[in-house]
Amino acid sequence: MAARIVVVEDDPAIGTGLIGTLRVLGHDTRWCPDGGSALESVARRPAELLLIDLGLPDIDGFALCRQLRERAPDAVLVVLTARTAEMDVIQALECGADDYLTKPFRLAELQARVSAHLRRAAPGGHEGPARIRLGPLVIDRSARRCTTAARGEVPLRPREFDLLVRLALGAGQAVSREELMSDVWDENWFGPTKTLDVHVAALRRKLGDLVRITTLRQFGYRLEPPGPPVGP
């Protein structure tokens, strides 16, 4: 699947290398050496996926992720970082990134991740009701909205919404990490799954006491509904 991709990387050798690899795969790829030019590029022509180096000369990488997420809410943001500290990775994901790759990385892994994200950019969804009720929370799958009578719409990022739907469709059932990564991200996914934990944490924070998601150690998660999910 060809896509519009922006590479935000201040190292010319890495930037041109990534551009060359992605163009060979058929993608319409642009290279931005700093955060400012990335923001201008996205404003002129929306991108479907952005590869973002955290160590940029003009804008903090975390701040850039937040700004890009606001300007391109449906784009896939993948952070490229030499930082290995878990808190740095978690902060990047909480600032709006969908995934991360730690430098140095293999081009084969980069290609696989990019392909996986693009395949899941517009998920086809699972069989099940178009609307799911979980107590006061209503999940409208066709409109991709979560609402409550008291609070109105609960703003969720695309992957957060997909994850909630997957858990809600199996409400009361244990779902493994591998199954969640396959269904919400991609069946051919490989690599770290920390992104799953961060997205679950974001759902818990945004949904509060509306829905309870239980962590199953060394297995996965279970959504604890007030009752079984039903259609309209």
C-alpha positions as CSV (number, residue, x, y, z in Angstrom):
1,M,0.0,0.0,0.0
2,A,1.6,3.3,-1.1
3,A,1.3,6.2,1.3
4,R,2.4,9.8,1.9
5,I,5.2,9.5,4.4
6,V,7.3,12.3,6.1
7,V,10.7,11.5,7.6
8,V,11.7,14.0,10.3
9,E,15.4,13.4,10.9
10,D,18.3,15.9,11.3
11,D,21.0,13.4,10.2
12,P,21.3,13.7,6.4
13,A,22.8,10.2,6.1
14,I,19.9,8.6,8.0
15,G,17.3,10.8,6.4
16,T,18.4,10.1,2.8
17,G,18.7,6.4,3.6
18,L,15.2,6.2,4.9
19,I,13.8,8.2,2.0
20,G,15.5,5.9,-0.5
21,T,14.3,2.8,1.2
22,L,10.7,4.0,1.4
23,R,10.6,5.2,-2.2
24,V,11.8,1.8,-3.4
25,L,8.7,0.5,-1.6
26,G,6.6,2.9,-3.7
27,H,5.8,5.5,-1.0
28,D,5.5,9.2,-1.7
29,T,8.2,10.3,0.8
30,R,9.4,13.7,2.0
31,W,12.4,14.4,4.2
32,C,12.3,17.2,6.8
33,P,15.6,17.9,8.7
34,D,13.9,19.6,11.7
35,G,10.5,20.0,13.4
36,G,9.6,23.4,11.9
37,S,9.9,22.1,8.4
38,A,7.9,19.0,9.3
39,L,5.0,21.1,10.7
40,E,5.1,23.3,7.5
41,S,5.1,20.2,5.3
42,V,2.1,18.6,7.0
43,A,0.2,21.9,6.8
44,R,0.8,22.1,3.1
45,R,0.0,18.4,2.3
46,P,-1.2,15.9,4.9
47,A,0.8,12.8,5.5
48,E,-0.5,9.4,6.4
49,L,2.6,8.3,8.4
50,L,5.5,10.3,10.0
51,L,8.8,8.9,11.2
52,I,10.1,11.3,13.9
53,D,13.5,11.5,15.4
54,L,13.3,12.7,19.0
55,G,16.7,14.6,18.9
56,L,15.9,17.5,16.6
57,P,17.8,20.8,16.5
58,D,14.9,23.2,16.8
59,I,11.9,21.5,18.6
60,D,11.8,19.0,21.4
61,G,10.7,15.7,19.9
62,F,8.0,15.1,22.5
63,A,6.6,18.6,21.8
64,L,6.7,17.9,18.1
65,C,4.7,14.7,18.6
66,R,2.0,16.7,20.5
67,Q,1.8,19.3,17.8
68,L,1.7,16.8,15.0
69,R,-1.0,14.8,16.8
70,E,-3.1,17.9,17.0
71,R,-2.6,18.9,13.4
72,A,-2.9,15.4,12.0
73,P,-5.1,13.4,14.3
74,D,-5.5,10.4,11.9
75,A,-1.8,10.1,10.9
76,V,0.4,7.3,12.2
77,L,3.3,8.7,14.2
78,V,6.3,6.4,14.7
79,V,9.2,7.7,16.8
80,L,12.8,6.9,15.9
81,T,15.0,7.2,19.0
82,A,18.4,6.3,20.3
83,R,17.0,6.7,23.8
84,T,16.5,3.3,25.5
85,A,15.1,4.5,28.9
86,E,11.6,3.1,29.3
87,M,10.2,6.4,30.5
88,D,11.4,8.2,27.3
89,V,9.5,5.6,25.3
90,I,6.4,5.9,27.4
91,Q,6.5,9.7,27.2
92,A,6.7,9.6,23.4
93,L,3.7,7.3,23.2
94,E,1.8,9.5,25.7
95,C,2.6,12.6,23.6
96,G,0.8,11.1,20.6
97,A,3.1,8.6,19.0
98,D,1.6,5.3,17.9
99,D,4.8,3.3,18.0
100,Y,8.6,3.6,18.3
101,L,11.8,2.1,16.9
102,T,15.0,2.2,18.9
103,K,18.2,3.1,16.9
104,P,20.0,1.3,15.5
105,F,17.2,-0.7,13.8
106,R,17.2,-3.0,10.9
107,L,15.6,-1.8,7.7
108,A,13.6,-5.0,7.5
109,E,12.0,-4.2,10.8
110,L,11.3,-0.6,9.7
111,Q,9.6,-1.8,6.5
112,A,7.5,-4.3,8.5
113,R,6.4,-1.7,11.0
114,V,5.5,0.8,8.3
115,S,3.6,-1.8,6.3
116,A,1.8,-3.0,9.5
117,H,0.7,0.5,10.5
118,L,-0.5,1.4,7.0
119,R,-2.6,-1.8,6.8
120,R,-4.2,-0.9,10.1
121,A,-4.6,2.8,9.4
122,A,-8.2,2.2,8.5
123,P,-9.1,-1.0,10.3
124,G,-11.9,-3.1,8.8
125,G,-13.1,-4.0,12.3
126,H,-14.5,-7.3,13.7
127,E,-17.9,-8.8,13.3
128,G,-20.4,-7.6,15.9
129,P,-23.0,-4.9,16.7
130,A,-22.6,-1.4,15.2
131,R,-23.2,0.1,18.6
132,I,-22.0,-1.3,21.9
133,R,-23.3,-0.3,25.3
134,L,-21.2,-0.6,28.4
135,G,-23.3,1.0,31.2
136,P,-23.5,4.7,30.4
137,L,-20.9,4.4,27.7
138,V,-22.1,4.0,24.1
139,I,-19.5,3.0,21.4
140,D,-20.7,3.9,17.9
141,R,-18.5,1.9,15.6
142,S,-19.7,3.4,12.3
143,A,-19.2,7.0,13.5
144,R,-16.1,6.0,15.6
145,R,-17.4,7.9,18.6
146,C,-17.7,7.1,22.3
147,T,-20.3,9.1,24.2
148,T,-22.1,9.3,27.5
149,A,-25.3,11.2,28.4
150,A,-23.6,13.0,31.2
151,R,-20.1,13.7,29.7
152,G,-20.8,13.9,26.0
153,E,-18.2,12.6,23.6
154,V,-15.0,11.0,25.1
155,P,-12.1,12.0,22.8
156,L,-10.1,8.9,21.7
157,R,-7.3,8.7,19.3
158,P,-7.8,6.2,16.4
159,R,-5.8,3.3,17.9
160,E,-7.3,3.9,21.4
161,F,-10.8,3.6,19.8
162,D,-9.9,0.4,18.0
163,L,-8.4,-1.1,21.2
164,L,-11.6,-0.2,23.2
165,V,-13.8,-1.8,20.5
166,R,-11.7,-5.0,20.5
167,L,-11.9,-5.3,24.3
168,A,-15.6,-4.4,24.4
169,L,-16.5,-7.1,21.8
170,G,-14.9,-9.6,24.1
171,A,-16.2,-8.0,27.4
172,G,-15.7,-10.3,30.3
173,Q,-13.2,-12.5,28.4
174,A,-9.4,-12.6,28.8
175,V,-7.6,-11.4,25.7
176,S,-3.9,-12.1,25.3
177,R,-1.4,-9.4,24.4
178,E,-0.6,-11.3,21.2
179,E,-4.2,-11.3,20.1
180,L,-4.7,-7.6,20.9
181,M,-1.5,-6.7,18.9
182,S,-2.7,-8.8,16.0
183,D,-6.3,-7.5,16.0
184,V,-5.6,-3.8,16.7
185,W,-2.2,-3.3,15.2
186,D,-1.5,-6.0,12.6
187,E,-1.4,-9.8,12.4
188,N,2.2,-9.7,11.2
189,W,3.4,-7.4,14.0
190,F,6.7,-8.2,15.6
191,G,8.8,-6.3,18.1
192,P,8.1,-4.7,21.5
193,T,4.5,-4.4,22.7
194,K,5.0,-1.5,25.2
195,T,2.7,0.6,23.0
196,L,-0.2,-1.7,24.0
197,D,0.4,-0.9,27.7
198,V,0.5,2.8,27.0
199,H,-2.7,2.7,25.0
200,V,-4.5,0.8,27.8
201,A,-3.2,3.4,30.3
202,A,-4.6,6.1,28.1
203,L,-8.0,4.4,27.9
204,R,-8.1,4.1,31.7
205,R,-7.3,7.7,32.1
206,K,-9.8,9.0,29.6
207,L,-12.7,6.6,30.5
208,G,-12.2,6.9,34.3
209,D,-14.8,4.9,36.2
210,L,-16.9,4.3,33.0
211,V,-15.1,1.1,32.2
212,R,-12.7,-1.1,34.1
213,I,-9.9,-2.8,32.3
214,T,-8.1,-5.5,34.4
215,T,-4.5,-6.4,33.8
216,L,-3.9,-10.2,33.6
217,R,-0.2,-10.7,34.5
218,Q,1.9,-12.5,32.0
219,F,-1.2,-12.8,29.7
220,G,-3.1,-9.7,28.7
221,Y,-6.2,-7.7,29.6
222,R,-9.9,-8.2,30.3
223,L,-12.6,-5.5,30.1
224,E,-15.0,-5.7,33.0
225,P,-18.4,-4.5,31.8
226,P,-21.4,-3.7,34.0
227,G,-23.3,-6.1,31.8
228,P,-22.8,-7.9,28.5
229,P,-22.2,-5.8,25.4
230,V,-25.4,-5.4,23.4
231,G,-26.4,-3.8,20.1
232,P,-28.8,-0.9,19.7
